[in-house]
Amino acid sequence: MTAVAVAGPEHAQPDGRRYDILVFARAGDEDEACAVALHGLAQLGWTDSVAFRAGEITDPDAIPADLRGAFERALAHGCALLVYDEP
């Protein structure tokens, strides 16, 4: 799922900036994935979170190596984030 969120005051690095985030959420459908993603963001101190698009992973073997760790963390813990810090 793609999302944007602000590194709020409870975030590990509360800089108040808005970031683009790729969220892997273990869920049964898109609505549940959105809820899991937004809850996961909030738990980590992200605020003003907005989820945009969701996609279903139908072939885990096709996940690129640079995304595989986040995918595996989401399977184990329910949610994992990749935060993009681009100017």
C-alpha positions in Angstrom: 0.0 0.0 0.0 1.3 3.5 -0.7 0.8 6.2 1.9 2.0 9.5 3.1 2.5 10.5 6.7 4.1 13.1 8.9 6.9 12.2 11.4 5.0 13.4 14.4 6.0 14.2 18.0 5.9 10.6 19.1 8.1 9.4 16.1 11.7 8.3 16.7 12.8 11.3 14.6 10.0 13.8 15.0 11.0 16.3 12.2 7.5 17.2 11.2 8.2 16.4 7.6 5.7 14.5 5.3 7.2 11.3 3.8 6.1 8.9 1.1 5.8 5.4 2.5 5.4 1.9 1.1 3.5 -0.2 3.7 3.3 -4.0 3.6 0.3 -5.0 5.6 -0.8 -8.6 6.2 -4.6 -8.6 5.7 -7.5 -10.5 4.1 -8.8 -7.6 1.9 -8.1 -4.1 0.9 -10.1 -2.5 3.7 -8.3 -4.5 6.4 -5.0 -3.8 4.8 -5.7 0.0 5.0 -6.7 -0.4 8.7 -3.6 -2.4 9.5 -1.3 0.1 7.6 -2.8 3.1 9.3 -2.7 1.5 12.7 1.0 0.5 12.1 1.9 4.0 11.1 0.2 5.5 14.2 2.0 3.0 16.5 5.3 4.2 15.2 4.5 7.9 15.7 3.4 8.8 12.2 0.5 11.4 12.1 -1.7 12.8 9.3 -1.5 9.4 7.6 -3.3 8.9 4.3 -3.3 5.6 2.4 -3.6 5.8 -1.4 -3.4 2.5 -3.2 -3.3 -1.1 -2.3 -2.1 -4.0 -4.2 -2.2 -7.7 -3.6 0.9 -9.9 -3.7 -0.1 -13.0 -5.5 3.5 -14.3 -6.2 5.9 -13.7 -3.3 8.7 -15.1 -5.4 8.4 -12.1 -7.7 9.1 -9.6 -5.0 12.4 -7.8 -5.7 15.2 -8.5 -3.3 15.3 -4.9 -1.9 11.6 -5.3 -0.8 11.8 -8.9 0.4 12.8 -8.0 4.0 9.9 -5.7 4.5 7.5 -8.3 3.1 8.9 -10.9 5.5 8.6 -8.5 8.5 5.0 -7.9 7.5 4.2 -11.6 7.4 5.8 -12.0 10.8 4.5 -8.9 12.5 1.5 -7.7 10.5 3.0 -4.6 9.1 6.3 -3.2 7.8 7.3 0.2 6.3 9.7 1.4 3.7 10.1 5.2 4.1 11.3 7.2 1.2 13.4 10.2 2.1 13.8 12.1 -1.2 14.2 15.8 -1.5 
